[in-house]
Amino acid sequence: MNIKPIRNDDDLTNAFIRLESIFQTDKGTPEAEEMAILVTLIEVYEDKYYLIKCRF
């Protein structure tokens, strides 16, 4: 597992590519743990730089 911070859109793209390659992994494997971490990192980055404003 080689997880790096997501600091820019290139890092985000690479995180998505890796996530796609391990997406259907079995629970309890190192890849499943990596997937959970990548999802969290992606969410944090997107919340910061791609915030969707709701009009309610």
PDB file of N, CA, C and O in Angstrom:
ATOM      1  N   MET A   1       0.857  -1.168   0.000  1.00  0.00           N
ATOM      2  CA  MET A   1       0.000   0.000   0.000  1.00  0.00           C
ATOM      3  C   MET A   1       0.902   1.230   0.000  1.00  0.00           C
ATOM      4  O   MET A   1       1.765   1.391   0.863  1.00  0.00           O
ATOM      5  N   ASN A   2       0.680   2.088  -0.986  1.00  0.00           N
ATOM      6  CA  ASN A   2       1.475   3.300  -1.112  1.00  0.00           C
ATOM      7  C   ASN A   2       0.526   4.481  -1.263  1.00  0.00           C
ATOM      8  O   ASN A   2       0.283   4.952  -2.375  1.00  0.00           O
ATOM      9  N   ILE A   3      -0.008   4.956  -0.148  1.00  0.00           N
ATOM     10  CA  ILE A   3      -0.998   6.023  -0.175  1.00  0.00           C
ATOM     11  C   ILE A   3      -0.299   7.357   0.044  1.00  0.00           C
ATOM     12  O   ILE A   3       0.536   7.507   0.936  1.00  0.00           O
ATOM     13  N   LYS A   4      -0.669   8.327  -0.801  1.00  0.00           N
ATOM     14  CA  LYS A   4      -0.098   9.668  -0.722  1.00  0.00           C
ATOM     15  C   LYS A   4      -1.229  10.675  -0.553  1.00  0.00           C
ATOM     16  O   LYS A   4      -2.371  10.394  -0.918  1.00  0.00           O
ATOM     17  N   PRO A   5      -0.919  11.845  -0.003  1.00  0.00           N
ATOM     18  CA  PRO A   5      -1.945  12.888   0.083  1.00  0.00           C
ATOM     19  C   PRO A   5      -2.407  13.307  -1.314  1.00  0.00           C
ATOM     20  O   PRO A   5      -1.661  13.189  -2.286  1.00  0.00           O
ATOM     21  N   ILE A   6      -3.623  13.788  -1.401  1.00  0.00           N
ATOM     22  CA  ILE A   6      -4.137  14.329  -2.657  1.00  0.00           C
ATOM     23  C   ILE A   6      -3.976  15.841  -2.569  1.00  0.00           C
ATOM     24  O   ILE A   6      -4.670  16.505  -1.799  1.00  0.00           O
ATOM     25  N   ARG A   7      -3.055  16.376  -3.364  1.00  0.00           N
ATOM     26  CA  ARG A   7      -2.738  17.806  -3.300  1.00  0.00           C
ATOM     27  C   ARG A   7      -3.180  18.579  -4.540  1.00  0.00           C
ATOM     28  O   ARG A   7      -3.213  19.810  -4.525  1.00  0.00           O
ATOM     29  N   ASN A   8      -3.519  17.862  -5.614  1.00  0.00           N
ATOM     30  CA  ASN A   8      -3.921  18.531  -6.850  1.00  0.00           C
ATOM     31  C   ASN A   8      -4.770  17.566  -7.680  1.00  0.00           C
ATOM     32  O   ASN A   8      -4.994  16.418  -7.297  1.00  0.00           O
ATOM     33  N   ASP A   9      -5.232  18.064  -8.820  1.00  0.00           N
ATOM     34  CA  ASP A   9      -6.125  17.246  -9.641  1.00  0.00           C
ATOM     35  C   ASP A   9      -5.432  16.028 -10.244  1.00  0.00           C
ATOM     36  O   ASP A   9      -6.081  15.008 -10.477  1.00  0.00           O
ATOM     37  N   ASP A  10      -4.141  16.113 -10.499  1.00  0.00           N
ATOM     38  CA  ASP A  10      -3.415  14.931 -10.983  1.00  0.00           C
ATOM     39  C   ASP A  10      -3.398  13.836  -9.927  1.00  0.00           C
ATOM     40  O   ASP A  10      -3.597  12.662 -10.240  1.00  0.00           O
ATOM     41  N   ASP A  11      -3.160  14.223  -8.670  1.00  0.00           N
ATOM     42  CA  ASP A  11      -3.204  13.257  -7.567  1.00  0.00           C
ATOM     43  C   ASP A  11      -4.603  12.653  -7.448  1.00  0.00           C
ATOM     44  O   ASP A  11      -4.756  11.460  -7.188  1.00  0.00           O
ATOM     45  N   LEU A  12      -5.619  13.496  -7.642  1.00  0.00           N
ATOM     46  CA  LEU A  12      -7.006  13.020  -7.574  1.00  0.00           C
ATOM     47  C   LEU A  12      -7.273  11.985  -8.662  1.00  0.00           C
ATOM     48  O   LEU A  12      -7.879  10.945  -8.405  1.00  0.00           O
ATOM     49  N   THR A  13      -6.822  12.275  -9.868  1.00  0.00           N
ATOM     50  CA  THR A  13      -6.993  11.326 -10.970  1.00  0.00           C
ATOM     51  C   THR A  13      -6.314  10.002 -10.667  1.00  0.00           C
ATOM     52  O   THR A  13      -6.891   8.937 -10.886  1.00  0.00           O
ATOM     53  N   ASN A  14      -5.089  10.069 -10.164  1.00  0.00           N
ATOM     54  CA  ASN A  14      -4.365   8.842  -9.817  1.00  0.00           C
ATOM     55  C   ASN A  14      -5.071   8.065  -8.711  1.00  0.00           C
ATOM     56  O   ASN A  14      -5.096   6.835  -8.735  1.00  0.00           O
ATOM     57  N   ALA A  15      -5.643   8.777  -7.743  1.00  0.00           N
ATOM     58  CA  ALA A  15      -6.376   8.110  -6.664  1.00  0.00           C
ATOM     59  C   ALA A  15      -7.608   7.386  -7.230  1.00  0.00           C
ATOM     60  O   ALA A  15      -7.918   6.268  -6.820  1.00  0.00           O
ATOM     61  N   PHE A  16      -8.308   8.033  -8.176  1.00  0.00           N
ATOM     62  CA  PHE A  16      -9.466   7.390  -8.796  1.00  0.00           C
ATOM     63  C   PHE A  16      -9.064   6.167  -9.611  1.00  0.00           C
ATOM     64  O   PHE A  16      -9.757   5.150  -9.591  1.00  0.00           O
ATOM     65  N   ILE A  17      -7.956   6.262 -10.322  1.00  0.00           N
ATOM     66  CA  ILE A  17      -7.480   5.118 -11.106  1.00  0.00           C
ATOM     67  C   ILE A  17      -7.183   3.935 -10.181  1.00  0.00           C
ATOM     68  O   ILE A  17      -7.573   2.803 -10.464  1.00  0.00           O
ATOM     69  N   ARG A  18      -6.497   4.206  -9.091  1.00  0.00           N
ATOM     70  CA  ARG A  18      -6.176   3.133  -8.141  1.00  0.00           C
ATOM     71  C   ARG A  18      -7.452   2.598  -7.497  1.00  0.00           C
ATOM     72  O   ARG A  18      -7.614   1.387  -7.347  1.00  0.00           O
ATOM     73  N   LEU A  19      -8.350   3.492  -7.118  1.00  0.00           N
ATOM     74  CA  LEU A  19      -9.602   3.068  -6.504  1.00  0.00           C
ATOM     75  C   LEU A  19     -10.391   2.162  -7.441  1.00  0.00           C
ATOM     76  O   LEU A  19     -10.955   1.155  -7.013  1.00  0.00           O
ATOM     77  N   GLU A  20     -10.428   2.520  -8.707  1.00  0.00           N
ATOM     78  CA  GLU A  20     -11.145   1.690  -9.679  1.00  0.00           C
ATOM     79  C   GLU A  20     -10.539   0.286  -9.776  1.00  0.00           C
ATOM     80  O   GLU A  20     -11.260  -0.695  -9.956  1.00  0.00           O
ATOM     81  N   SER A  21      -9.220   0.198  -9.655  1.00  0.00           N
ATOM     82  CA  SER A  21      -8.564  -1.104  -9.798  1.00  0.00           C
ATOM     83  C   SER A  21      -8.777  -2.023  -8.591  1.00  0.00           C
ATOM     84  O   SER A  21      -8.610  -3.238  -8.706  1.00  0.00           O
ATOM     85  N   ILE A  22      -9.141  -1.461  -7.444  1.00  0.00           N
ATOM     86  CA  ILE A  22      -9.333  -2.283  -6.239  1.00  0.00           C
ATOM     87  C   ILE A  22     -10.769  -2.217  -5.724  1.00  0.00           C
ATOM     88  O   ILE A  22     -11.048  -2.680  -4.618  1.00  0.00           O
ATOM     89  N   PHE A  23     -11.683  -1.647  -6.512  1.00  0.00           N
ATOM     90  CA  PHE A  23     -13.032  -1.356  -6.025  1.00  0.00           C
ATOM     91  C   PHE A  23     -13.806  -2.573  -5.549  1.00  0.00           C
ATOM     92  O   PHE A  23     -14.526  -2.475  -4.555  1.00  0.00           O
ATOM     93  N   GLN A  24     -13.692  -3.691  -6.199  1.00  0.00           N
ATOM     94  CA  GLN A  24     -14.488  -4.857  -5.818  1.00  0.00           C
ATOM     95  C   GLN A  24     -13.668  -5.886  -5.039  1.00  0.00           C
ATOM     96  O   GLN A  24     -13.867  -7.092  -5.185  1.00  0.00           O
ATOM     97  N   THR A  25     -12.775  -5.411  -4.236  1.00  0.00           N
ATOM     98  CA  THR A  25     -11.939  -6.302  -3.437  1.00  0.00           C
ATOM     99  C   THR A  25     -12.731  -6.889  -2.268  1.00  0.00           C
ATOM    100  O   THR A  25     -13.760  -6.341  -1.873  1.00  0.00           O
ATOM    101  N   ASP A  26     -12.258  -7.980  -1.730  1.00  0.00           N
ATOM    102  CA  ASP A  26     -12.924  -8.630  -0.603  1.00  0.00           C
ATOM    103  C   ASP A  26     -12.659  -7.885   0.698  1.00  0.00           C
ATOM    104  O   ASP A  26     -11.572  -7.344   0.905  1.00  0.00           O
ATOM    105  N   LYS A  27     -13.657  -7.862   1.566  1.00  0.00           N
ATOM    106  CA  LYS A  27     -13.508  -7.251   2.883  1.00  0.00           C
ATOM    107  C   LYS A  27     -12.397  -7.950   3.658  1.00  0.00           C
ATOM    108  O   LYS A  27     -12.184  -9.155   3.524  1.00  0.00           O
ATOM    109  N   GLY A  28     -11.701  -7.168   4.464  1.00  0.00           N
ATOM    110  CA  GLY A  28     -10.671  -7.734   5.320  1.00  0.00           C
ATOM    111  C   GLY A  28      -9.312  -7.865   4.655  1.00  0.00           C
ATOM    112  O   GLY A  28      -8.364  -8.347   5.276  1.00  0.00           O
ATOM    113  N   THR A  29      -9.205  -7.448   3.415  1.00  0.00           N
ATOM    114  CA  THR A  29      -7.916  -7.518   2.722  1.00  0.00           C
ATOM    115  C   THR A  29      -7.206  -6.167   2.824  1.00  0.00           C
ATOM    116  O   THR A  29      -7.840  -5.150   3.106  1.00  0.00           O
ATOM    117  N   PRO A  30      -5.899  -6.158   2.596  1.00  0.00           N
ATOM    118  CA  PRO A  30      -5.179  -4.872   2.589  1.00  0.00           C
ATOM    119  C   PRO A  30      -5.734  -3.900   1.541  1.00  0.00           C
ATOM    120  O   PRO A  30      -5.731  -2.687   1.752  1.00  0.00           O
ATOM    121  N   GLU A  31      -6.207  -4.436   0.418  1.00  0.00           N
ATOM    122  CA  GLU A  31      -6.782  -3.587  -0.614  1.00  0.00           C
ATOM    123  C   GLU A  31      -8.079  -2.938  -0.141  1.00  0.00           C
ATOM    124  O   GLU A  31      -8.365  -1.798  -0.506  1.00  0.00           O
ATOM    125  N   ALA A  32      -8.856  -3.638   0.655  1.00  0.00           N
ATOM    126  CA  ALA A  32     -10.088  -3.072   1.206  1.00  0.00           C
ATOM    127  C   ALA A  32      -9.759  -1.916   2.139  1.00  0.00           C
ATOM    128  O   ALA A  32     -10.451  -0.898   2.140  1.00  0.00           O
ATOM    129  N   GLU A  33      -8.719  -2.070   2.921  1.00  0.00           N
ATOM    130  CA  GLU A  33      -8.287  -0.989   3.804  1.00  0.00           C
ATOM    131  C   GLU A  33      -7.794   0.203   2.983  1.00  0.00           C
ATOM    132  O   GLU A  33      -8.108   1.352   3.291  1.00  0.00           O
ATOM    133  N   GLU A  34      -7.032  -0.080   1.954  1.00  0.00           N
ATOM    134  CA  GLU A  34      -6.547   0.977   1.070  1.00  0.00           C
ATOM    135  C   GLU A  34      -7.719   1.696   0.407  1.00  0.00           C
ATOM    136  O   GLU A  34      -7.710   2.920   0.281  1.00  0.00           O
ATOM    137  N   MET A  35      -8.717   0.941  -0.011  1.00  0.00           N
ATOM    138  CA  MET A  35      -9.895   1.526  -0.642  1.00  0.00           C
ATOM    139  C   MET A  35     -10.595   2.495   0.308  1.00  0.00           C
ATOM    140  O   MET A  35     -10.973   3.593  -0.101  1.00  0.00           O
ATOM    141  N   ALA A  36     -10.769   2.107   1.551  1.00  0.00           N
ATOM    142  CA  ALA A  36     -11.426   2.970   2.532  1.00  0.00           C
ATOM    143  C   ALA A  36     -10.645   4.265   2.730  1.00  0.00           C
ATOM    144  O   ALA A  36     -11.235   5.339   2.837  1.00  0.00           O
ATOM    145  N   ILE A  37      -9.340   4.164   2.778  1.00  0.00           N
ATOM    146  CA  ILE A  37      -8.505   5.356   2.954  1.00  0.00           C
ATOM    147  C   ILE A  37      -8.593   6.254   1.729  1.00  0.00           C
ATOM    148  O   ILE A  37      -8.723   7.471   1.861  1.00  0.00           O
ATOM    149  N   LEU A  38      -8.523   5.663   0.537  1.00  0.00           N
ATOM    150  CA  LEU A  38      -8.617   6.460  -0.688  1.00  0.00           C
ATOM    151  C   LEU A  38      -9.957   7.182  -0.787  1.00  0.00           C
ATOM    152  O   LEU A  38     -10.005   8.349  -1.176  1.00  0.00           O
ATOM    153  N   VAL A  39     -11.030   6.506  -0.442  1.00  0.00           N
ATOM    154  CA  VAL A  39     -12.350   7.140  -0.482  1.00  0.00           C
ATOM    155  C   VAL A  39     -12.386   8.350   0.445  1.00  0.00           C
ATOM    156  O   VAL A  39     -12.923   9.396   0.079  1.00  0.00           O
ATOM    157  N   THR A  40     -11.829   8.218   1.624  1.00  0.00           N
ATOM    158  CA  THR A  40     -11.796   9.334   2.570  1.00  0.00           C
ATOM    159  C   THR A  40     -10.976  10.488   2.020  1.00  0.00           C
ATOM    160  O   THR A  40     -11.411  11.638   2.076  1.00  0.00           O
ATOM    161  N   LEU A  41      -9.790  10.197   1.487  1.00  0.00           N
ATOM    162  CA  LEU A  41      -8.945  11.244   0.925  1.00  0.00           C
ATOM    163  C   LEU A  41      -9.627  11.952  -0.240  1.00  0.00           C
ATOM    164  O   LEU A  41      -9.559  13.176  -0.352  1.00  0.00           O
ATOM    165  N   ILE A  42     -10.281  11.186  -1.104  1.00  0.00           N
ATOM    166  CA  ILE A  42     -10.988  11.768  -2.245  1.00  0.00           C
ATOM    167  C   ILE A  42     -12.123  12.667  -1.768  1.00  0.00           C
ATOM    168  O   ILE A  42     -12.293  13.772  -2.283  1.00  0.00           O
ATOM    169  N   GLU A  43     -12.893  12.212  -0.802  1.00  0.00           N
ATOM    170  CA  GLU A  43     -14.006  13.009  -0.280  1.00  0.00           C
ATOM    171  C   GLU A  43     -13.522  14.327   0.306  1.00  0.00           C
ATOM    172  O   GLU A  43     -14.123  15.373   0.065  1.00  0.00           O
ATOM    173  N   VAL A  44     -12.447  14.282   1.069  1.00  0.00           N
ATOM    174  CA  VAL A  44     -11.913  15.496   1.691  1.00  0.00           C
ATOM    175  C   VAL A  44     -11.451  16.483   0.623  1.00  0.00           C
ATOM    176  O   VAL A  44     -11.748  17.675   0.706  1.00  0.00           O
ATOM    177  N   TYR A  45     -10.730  15.993  -0.370  1.00  0.00           N
ATOM    178  CA  TYR A  45     -10.242  16.852  -1.445  1.00  0.00           C
ATOM    179  C   TYR A  45     -11.414  17.459  -2.220  1.00  0.00           C
ATOM    180  O   TYR A  45     -11.430  18.662  -2.482  1.00  0.00           O
ATOM    181  N   GLU A  46     -12.386  16.633  -2.584  1.00  0.00           N
ATOM    182  CA  GLU A  46     -13.522  17.138  -3.345  1.00  0.00           C
ATOM    183  C   GLU A  46     -14.360  18.124  -2.541  1.00  0.00           C
ATOM    184  O   GLU A  46     -14.847  19.111  -3.092  1.00  0.00           O
ATOM    185  N   ASP A  47     -14.534  17.874  -1.253  1.00  0.00           N
ATOM    186  CA  ASP A  47     -15.278  18.813  -0.413  1.00  0.00           C
ATOM    187  C   ASP A  47     -14.586  20.170  -0.350  1.00  0.00           C
ATOM    188  O   ASP A  47     -15.245  21.207  -0.276  1.00  0.00           O
ATOM    189  N   LYS A  48     -13.278  20.158  -0.380  1.00  0.00           N
ATOM    190  CA  LYS A  48     -12.523  21.412  -0.288  1.00  0.00           C
ATOM    191  C   LYS A  48     -12.498  22.168  -1.616  1.00  0.00           C
ATOM    192  O   LYS A  48     -12.642  23.390  -1.627  1.00  0.00           O
ATOM    193  N   TYR A  49     -12.320  21.463  -2.730  1.00  0.00           N
ATOM    194  CA  TYR A  49     -12.111  22.120  -4.014  1.00  0.00           C
ATOM    195  C   TYR A  49     -13.267  22.022  -4.992  1.00  0.00           C
ATOM    196  O   TYR A  49     -13.301  22.758  -5.978  1.00  0.00           O
ATOM    197  N   TYR A  50     -14.210  21.134  -4.744  1.00  0.00           N
ATOM    198  CA  TYR A  50     -15.336  20.957  -5.651  1.00  0.00           C
ATOM    199  C   TYR A  50     -16.656  21.002  -4.890  1.00  0.00           C
ATOM    200  O   TYR A  50     -17.539  20.175  -5.117  1.00  0.00           O
ATOM    201  N   LEU A  51     -16.784  21.947  -4.008  1.00  0.00           N
ATOM    202  CA  LEU A  51     -17.983  22.082  -3.189  1.00  0.00           C
ATOM    203  C   LEU A  51     -19.181  22.417  -4.077  1.00  0.00           C
ATOM    204  O   LEU A  51     -19.124  23.341  -4.888  1.00  0.00           O
ATOM    205  N   ILE A  52     -20.245  21.672  -3.918  1.00  0.00           N
ATOM    206  CA  ILE A  52     -21.472  21.912  -4.660  1.00  0.00           C
ATOM    207  C   ILE A  52     -22.397  22.739  -3.778  1.00  0.00           C
ATOM    208  O   ILE A  52     -22.760  22.322  -2.678  1.00  0.00           O
ATOM    209  N   LYS A  53     -22.771  23.905  -4.268  1.00  0.00           N
ATOM    210  CA  LYS A  53     -23.655  24.793  -3.503  1.00  0.00           C
ATOM    211  C   LYS A  53     -25.090  24.458  -3.808  1.00  0.00           C
ATOM    212  O   LYS A  53     -25.496  24.394  -4.968  1.00  0.00           O
ATOM    213  N   CYS A  54     -25.861  24.243  -2.751  1.00  0.00           N
ATOM    214  CA  CYS A  54     -27.271  23.941  -2.894  1.00  0.00           C
ATOM    215  C   CYS A  54     -28.079  25.223  -2.743  1.00  0.00           C
ATOM    216  O   CYS A  54     -27.747  26.079  -1.923  1.00  0.00           O
ATOM    217  N   ARG A  55     -29.115  25.353  -3.516  1.00  0.00           N
ATOM    218  CA  ARG A  55     -29.998  26.530  -3.425  1.00  0.00           C
ATOM    219  C   ARG A  55     -31.325  26.083  -2.849  1.00  0.00           C
ATOM    220  O   ARG A  55     -32.207  25.616  -3.569  1.00  0.00           O
ATOM    221  N   PHE A  56     -31.451  26.229  -1.565  1.00  0.00           N
ATOM    222  CA  PHE A  56     -32.704  25.873  -0.908  1.00  0.00           C
ATOM    223  C   PHE A  56     -33.279  27.080  -0.235  1.00  0.00           C
ATOM    224  O   PHE A  56     -34.341  26.996   0.381  1.00  0.00           O
TER     225      PHE A  56
END
